[in-house]
Amino acid sequence: MTTADKATQQRPATMDEIKTLISKDDSWTVGALMTIYQKQEADEQIAGSTVHQNSVGFNGFDAPILSDMARWYISKGFLSEKQIAYIRRTIPKYIQQLMAFGVRPMDIKTTVDPKSPAVEKPAAFMKVDLIEGKLAISFSFPKGDNRFSDTLDHVKSLASRRWIAAEKRWEAPVSYDTLKSLLDWGFTISDKAQVALDGFKAPKVTLKQDVVVDNRLFPYQKDGVIFLQGKNGSALIGDEQGLGKTCQYLSYLDLNPTIRPALVICPASLKLNWEKEVKMWVKSHNKVHILEGKKAHALPKADIYIINYDILGDAKIDRKTMKPKPTGWCAILADFGFKSICADEIQRIKSSDAQRSRASLYIAKHAERRCGLSGTPIKNKAVELFNPVNFVNSQIFPSFWRFTDEFTHKEHNGFGWQFKGVKNAEKLHQILTDTIMIRRKKDDVLKDLPPKTRATIPMAIKNRKEYDRVINDFKIWLHGTYRDKSGNIHSNADNPAARMVEMEKLKQATIAGKMDMCVEWIEDFLETEKKLVIFATHKETLDILQAKFGDICVRLDGSTGKKQRQEVVDRFQTDDKVTLFLGNIIAASEGITLTAASDVTFIEFPWCPAEVMQAEDRCHRISQKDNVSCWYLVAAGTIEEPVVEMLQAKAKVLDQVLDGKSADDSSIFDELIEALK
């Protein structure tokens, strides 16, 4: 029920609500006057005074003039503007009586005394200009026009607005949100202000632009590079997982060799992948330095620096100065003078309470260009978009509270505010695509993609010393000898069974070193809300993953019975809550269909290329309409690098054979042994 309804039906509204009605609407002003006048005794009404001390009606001072105005209204049906203004100033002191008796609006024929000379009312206007980099907002309405108070309320809701008394106008910082709101409220904007608004808008992507883009890119990736170029390097690339966002940003850097130094902030599991991709896509000014550890120090000379979110430091607000106080790497990176910063998996800064968020946003304020990459659509909580958008361009939504008012369902639980869900989702999406975001899904670009794409993601291992000891022991053993039952001496390298046992020690050390990074990568992937198939070779590896991800995963290995096999597959294919399939490469690579997923991940590797192909093809079936992305999580600087190189080289040959068979489908184990000798 509205305030007017409550007051009209004599149900008490709040004092503030009644005061608002009286201050904004002449009919309610007169209604309040007549409500109190009617509580005067009959003799008081006639005399225009207060005689009875009964705590109702006007006081002795106000009674003569207000009673006179009431009688004038009864006889004439109108009041002058000056009379209305006087009543508005005086009547609020009787708010308690109005609360008790209720108030209703009274009709007014006109608020202008016909005896007064006619005065032409000035025309209304609402306009916005750009003066010295600020929005100059001015408006005017004839007296009594209710639009004035509504417009004033709108302008007061703008972020960082202030009244410039000397020039009788309002001033506000330039932002997309402010300009768009002013237009929505009916303001006209000057040519200069229109140029400012157009500057926020995303460029129209077209390959006909005079930009020479790397021909290795797919057409939609070239569009992404041109989009970045048009936004001067500040954009949010929101392409779906597997569509190649990293190469788009790096191709932009390659096109602009003067945009150095550049900084990449990413999850720890992707640092080495970024280093690899830089070498692949940036032809000049491509010296990379990877930052490690939380202890900050002076930076060596390089072109592109890479750091993970977890070691950035912080930028908490100092309670004394009320300004951010950077610590750790955050302080050094903010002052380094980066010309471009890219935040990969930018959804990691969605929480304003997190150190990584404060640090990332602080560093971004000191950079000329800011790019965000994320394949994760934020569907359920719009508030999680505020920081990523603010990282790229803080002028899109300059006010957190205005953003949450418009796009979230706000609730106060008695302890603090909660920002739930999404409100005005279509408008939010339109603003983002109009300004900073380009997003393509696999369905949108299938015509550009091959049936399968493979990507190798190098992972740093945490047990380097242990791994180096194991591989050195293996090489020493490899050059050793043994005696057979007949006393003949043979090279250890010629003993297949013993080789496999020793190699197993190496593989165990490798997976132990990279397991934490693999889990982090999987967690990031699951934020995309897509399903994922994971293949491994060791039971212990599957045990760790199953314990970590629990009910969202199903598992199929050598111990799974025939009946249970199909149940496992059916759950993955049909249950939306089951997003992970954990499979042993041998047990789960044949006879099953996993087309609910279009992403396959290998965290351990077999020796036979055909087994890899068969595992990939669990998702790449005739019924699969999507491109299948195959991810190889490889422990950097270990035997996995040559293993995967050999597997993928032979897989490419197998890809070209129509029936999926080739003369060269033998084990790569012997080749690896030769390489290690």
Secondary structure, DSSP 8 states (H G I E B T S, - for coil): --HHHHHHTT----HHHHHHHHHH-HHHHHHHHHHHHTTS-HHHHHHTS----SS-S--TTTHHHHHHHHHHHHHHS---HHHHHHHHHHGGGGHHHHHHH-------S-SS-TTS--------EEEEEEETTEEEEEEE--TT-THHHHHHHHHHTSTT-EEEGGGTEEEEE--HHHHHHHHHTT-EE-HHHHHHHHHHS-----TTSS----TTS-HHHHHHHHHHHHTTT-EEE---TTS-SHHHHHHHHHH-TTS-SEEEEE-GGGHHHHHHHHHHH--SS--EEE--SSS-----S-SEEEEEGGGS-EEEE-TTT-SEEEETHHHHHHTS--SEEEEETGGGG--TTSHHHHHHHHHHHT-S-EEEE------S-GGGGHHHHHHH-TTTS--HHHHHHHHSEEEE-SSSEEEES-SSHHHHHHHHHHHTEE---HHHHGGGS-SEEEEEEEE--S-HHHHHHHHHHHHHHHT-EEE-TTS-EEEGGG-HHHHHHHHHHHHHHHHHHHHHHHHHHHHHHHTTT--EEEEES-HHHHHHHHHHHGGGEEEE-TT--HHHHHHHHHHHHH-TT--EEEEETTTTSSS---TT-SEEEESS--S-HHHHHHHHTTTSSTT--S-EEEEEEEETTSTHHHHHHHHHHHHHHHHTSTTS--TT-S-SHHHHHHHH-
